[in-house]
Amino acid sequence: ADTWECHIRKRLFSYGFTLTIASHLLCIFLAMAFHNALNEAARDSDVYRMFARGKGFRATMRCQMAFCVGAISCCVALTALSQETVGWDIVVWCFLLAIVCGTVHIRTAKLLFSSASIVNYWREELGGKPDPSDPYDLSIPLACLEKRADVDRNGLEGHDCFTPSSAARSMTRKTLVPPEMCRAVVSITA
């Protein structure tokens, strides 16, 4: 039949399904680019740079958004097609399913992000609420980084692997580098 309902249904299916294909291909291409760039990152600093200068987090969010758009447009297209054979009750059913799935997703994502995210957990000025018994203490990684920088600057000669730097003296445990490994590294680099 050549009714307005048929024209709307055909267009909803066709446009929705082509949007699904384009969005899912974009998601795959973004994920491949991110994965390949991460694969080629030789050092930790390259990964940090990828997230800082290369906007790595933004790339992951674009990938997520492309997948969500594709999934939603697929559901709209299939609902439009199903409405022709089943009737309007399938539209109501799909709407109810979307509400249930959306509610479960939003509640789960909110719980995950509110318990670990830098913005939603740690940053109090942005609404985060870290537990009082969970301090954000960067002194240990800072001490290790300072020690590593000192070794990089001055080399291992005369460097005692068991003596913590001034920033790390407050730490209760010593570095995990045994003296034999320190001597082995010194003999290899000498």
N, C-alpha and C positions, 0 to 999 in steps of 0.2 A: 504494500500500500504506500501511496505517496503522500503521507500526512506530515504535518509539522513535527509530530512526535517521532516519526521515523527519521526525519532529517536531523533532529537534535541528537537522537540516539547514535546515528551513524557518525556524526561529527565528534560526539563525546568519546566514542570508542576509538576512532581514527586519531584524533589529536592526543587523546590520553595515552594511547599505546605508543605513538611515535615519541612523545615526551618521555615515556618510560624507557624506551630503548636509548634515547640520547642521554638521559640522566644516568642510567646504569653504565653506559659506555664511558661517560665522563668520570664516574666514580672509579671504574676499573683503571682508566688511564692515570688519574690522579694517584691512586694507590700504587700503581707500577712506578710512577715517577718518584714518589716518596720512598718507596722500597729501594729502588735503584740508587737514588742519591744517598740513602742511609748505608747501603751496601758499599758504596765507594768512599765513605768517610773513614779515613785511615786512623784518626785519633779522636779522643773524647772531645777535644777542642773543636774539631770539625763538626761534630754533632751539635755542640752548643751553638756554633756559628750558624748551622743550618736552621736551628730554631730561632735564633736572634735575627740575623740578617735575611735568611731565606724564608722567614715566616712559616716555619715548619708546623706550628700549632694551627695556624690559619689554613694550611694545606689539609691537615687532618679534618678540620671542621668543614671545609668545602667538600671533601670526600663524603663525609657523613651527610651533609645537606643534599648532595647529589643523589645519594642512595635513598634518602627519605622521600625526596620529590619523586623519584622513579617508582618507589613502592606505592606511594599514595596515588599517583596518576594511573598506575596499573590497576589498583583497586577500583578507581572511578571508571576506567574503561571497561573492566570486566563486569561491574555492576550495571553499566549501561547496556551491555550485551545481554546479561542475564535477565534484565527487566523485560526484554522482548519475549523471552520464552517462558519465564516464570510468572511475571506480573509485578505489580508495585510492592507487594509484600517483601520481595527480595531487597528492595531499596531500603525499607525500614530495617530489615534484618542486618544488612551491611552497615547501616548507620549505628545500630546498637553494638555490633561487633567493634566498630571503630572507636566508640566511646569507651568500651571495656578495655581494649588494647591500649588506647591512649592513656587511660587512667593508670593502668599497671606500669606502663613505661615511664610516665612522669613521676610517679611515686618512687619507683626503683631508682631512676636516675638521680632524683633529688637526694635520696638517702645516700647513694654512693658518693656524690659530689660533696655533700655536707659533712662527710666523715673523713675526706682525704684531700680534697682539692685545695690548691694553694689559695685561690680566690675565695672559695666558699667555706673553707675551714680555717685557714691560717690568717688571712687578712681581715683583722677586726674592723679596720676603717671601711671595708667593703661589705660588712655584714657577717663576716666569719665569726665563729664562736669556738675557738680551740679550748680543749679541756685544760683546766688549771694544772693537772698532773702530767701534762704532755708539753714540755717546753720546746720551743723551736731553737735548739742550741746548735749553732754552727761552729762552735769552738773546736770540736774534734776534726771535722773536715778541713777547717781553716788551718789548723796546726799541721795536718798532713800535707796540705797544699804548700804551706811555707817551707816545710822540710824538703819537699820535692823540688821546689824552686831553688832552694839553697844548693841542693845536689846538682841541679842543672847548671846553676851559675858557677859553682866552684869545683865541680867534679867530685869524685868519690875519694880522691887521695886525701888522707888525713881526716876523713869524715867518719865519725863514730856512729854507726847505725843505731846504737842503743840509746844515745843521748838525745832526748827530745829538745826541740827548739824552745826558745823562751816562751812562746805562746802555748806550747804543749806541756810545759812543766806542771800546769795545774791538773793535767789529766792523771787519773789514777793508774792507768795501765800503760805499759811501754809499747813501743812500736813492735809490729809483728815480724820484723826482719831479723832472722837469726844471724849471729856473728859469722858463721861459716859462709852464708850466702853473701854477706857484705864483702868478705875477703875474696870470694870467688868472683864477684862482679869487679872488684878492684883489679884482680889479676888479669881478667879478660880485657878490661879497658886500658890497662897499662901497656 
